[in-house]
Amino acid sequence: MRRVAVASFIGTAIEFYDFYAYGTAAALVLDDAFFPNLSSLNATLAAFSTYAVAFVARPLGSLVFGHFGDRVGRKSVLVASLLLMGLSTAFVGLLPGYATLGVWAPLLLVLLRFLQGIGLGGEWGGAALLAVEHAPEKRRGMFAAFPQLGPSVGFFAATGIFWALSAGLDDDAFRSWGWRVPFLLSFALVAVGLFVRLRISETPVFQRVMDAQEKSKAPAMEVFRTHWREMLLGAGGMIVAYGLFYTATTYCLNYATDGLGVPRSTMLALSMVACLFLAVGTWIAATRSDARGRRRLVLIGCGLAVVWGLVLFPLLDTGQPLLITLALGGTLFCMGVVYGPMGAYLPELFSARVRYSGASFAYNLGGVLGGAVAPLVATDLQSSYGSSAVGWYVSAMAVVSLVCVLALPETRSRELG
C-alpha cells in the first residue's frame, strides 16, 4: 500500500506540476512571447484562452483513456497519460516565440496545450482508482488523499521554480529564456514518474472484473446511459473546486502583478505559502471523510466557499502581503475541503466496469465549467464591474456545487465491486 500511495501521489504531482507551470507562464509571460501584437488586455485574454484549451481537451482525454482504463487496466493507461502530458509540457519549453515563427508559434502552443489536456484528462481518474481500489474499505478516503495532494505539491513546485527564476534573473532574461526552464524540467520528471509507476500492480478490484469477464464493451456509452445523473451532478460538485483554485492562482497572480503593482517574485512567494493551506484542507477533509462521510465534508467546503468568495478581493485589494496571503490561503483551504473527499467520492459513485470513464469524465467536465472559464470570466468582470464582481462570481460557483452535491447520496459504505 505504501508503494501504491507513492505511485498515485508522485504521478499526479508531476502531471499537475506540468499543468500549473503553463498556468503560471500564461499569467506572467506568454502574452509577450506569443501575442506581442495585441493590446495588453487582449494579449492577456489570448494567453488565458490557450490556457483554457486544455480544459476543453480534458473530457475528451477522460473518454479516450477511460475507455482503455476500463478495458485494459488502470496501470497501463496511467503510464501512457504520464508520457503524453510530460512530453507535451517539455516541448512548450522548446517552442520558439512569435518573433521566430510568426503565427505558427501560437498555433503550435495551442496544439501542445491541447495535448496536455488530453494527458491530464486520463491522469486523475487512474490515479484516484489506483489508490481507492487498492485501499481497505474503511480507509479509502485516507488513501485517496495521496493523489489529491498531487495538485498542492505540483503547484508548489511549479510556483517555486518560477519564483527562484524570477528572483535570480533580471526581467529581460526571465522573459527571453528563464520561463522555459520549468517546462524543460519535465523531461526529468517523466523519467521519475515512469520508474515509479512501472513498479505497481493492477488494482484488485479491476482484476476481479477481468477474471469474471465483466468488462464493458463500450464504457463511455454505458456510463452515459446508466450513470448520467451521477456524472452530471459529480461534475457540478467539482465546479467550485476548480473555480476557487484557478481564480486564486492564475487570475489573482495576473491581477495582483499587473493591476495592483505587487512585484512578481513577491506574489509568487505568497502563492507558495497559500498553497500550504490547500494541502492542509485536502488532507483534513479527505481523512475525516472516512468517519464523517464524503458528502458532508464537500458540503461544508461549498458553504465556506460561498462566504469566502465575498472576502477574497477586499483582502487582496489592500495590497498588503499578509492580507494577500490570507486571501489566497483561505480560498485554497476552502478548495481543499471540497477537493480532498472527491478522490474517493467520485469513484464510489460509479460501478467497477465503468468507474474509470465515469469518474474521469465527471472530474474533467467540472474543470471545463469551473476552471477553463474562471480566469477569462474574472478578467472580463474585473475590467467591466470591478474586483467585487469576481468575488460574487466565485460565490455563485460555490452555490451551484452545493446544490449539485445535495442531490447526490453518501457513498463511504458502498462496495466497490
Stockholm file with secondary structure:
# STOCKHOLM 1.0

chainA/1-417         MRRVAVASFIGTAIEFYDFYAYGTAAALVLDDAFFPNLSSLNATLAAFSTYAVAFVARPLGSLVFGHFGDRVGRKSVLVASLLLMGLSTAFVGLLPGYATLGVWAPLLLVLLRFLQGIGLGGEWGGAALLAVEHAPEKRRGMFAAFPQLGPSVGFFAATGIFWALSAGLDDDAFRSWGWRVPFLLSFALVAVGLFVRLRISETPVFQRVMDAQEKSKAPAMEVFRTHWREMLLGAGGMIVAYGLFYTATTYCLNYATDGLGVPRSTMLALSMVACLFLAVGTWIAATRSDARGRRRLVLIGCGLAVVWGLVLFPLLDTGQPLLITLALGGTLFCMGVVYGPMGAYLPELFSARVRYSGASFAYNLGGVLGGAVAPLVATDLQSSYGSSAVGWYVSAMAVVSLVCVLALPETRSRELG
#=GR chainA/1-417 SS CHHHHHHHHHHHHHHHHHHHHHHHHHHHTHHHHHCTTSCHHHHHHHHHHHHHHHHHHHHHHHHHHHHHHHHTCHHHHHHHHHHHHHHHHHHHHHCCCHHHHTTHHHHHHHHHHHHHHHHHHHHHHHHHHHHHTTSCGGGHHHHHHHHHHHHHHHHHHHHHHHHHHHHHSCHHHHHHTGGGHHHHTHHHHHHHHHHHHTTCCCCHHHHHHHHTTCCCSSHHHHHHHHSHHHHHHHHHHHHHHHHHHHIIIIIHHHIIIIISCCCHHHHHHHHHHHHHHHHHHHHHHHHHHHHHCHHHHHHHHHHHHHHHHHHHHHHHTTCCHHHHHHHHHHHHHHHHHHHHHHHHHHHHTSCGGGHHHHHHHHHHHHHIIIIISHHHHHHHHHHHHCHHHHHHHHHHHHHHHHHHHHTSCCCTTCCCC
#=GC SS_cons         CHHHHHHHHHHHHHHHHHHHHHHHHHHHTHHHHHCTTSCHHHHHHHHHHHHHHHHHHHHHHHHHHHHHHHHTCHHHHHHHHHHHHHHHHHHHHHCCCHHHHTTHHHHHHHHHHHHHHHHHHHHHHHHHHHHHTTSCGGGHHHHHHHHHHHHHHHHHHHHHHHHHHHHHSCHHHHHHTGGGHHHHTHHHHHHHHHHHHTTCCCCHHHHHHHHTTCCCSSHHHHHHHHSHHHHHHHHHHHHHHHHHHHIIIIIHHHIIIIISCCCHHHHHHHHHHHHHHHHHHHHHHHHHHHHHCHHHHHHHHHHHHHHHHHHHHHHHTTCCHHHHHHHHHHHHHHHHHHHHHHHHHHHHTSCGGGHHHHHHHHHHHHHIIIIISHHHHHHHHHHHHCHHHHHHHHHHHHHHHHHHHHTSCCCTTCCCC
//
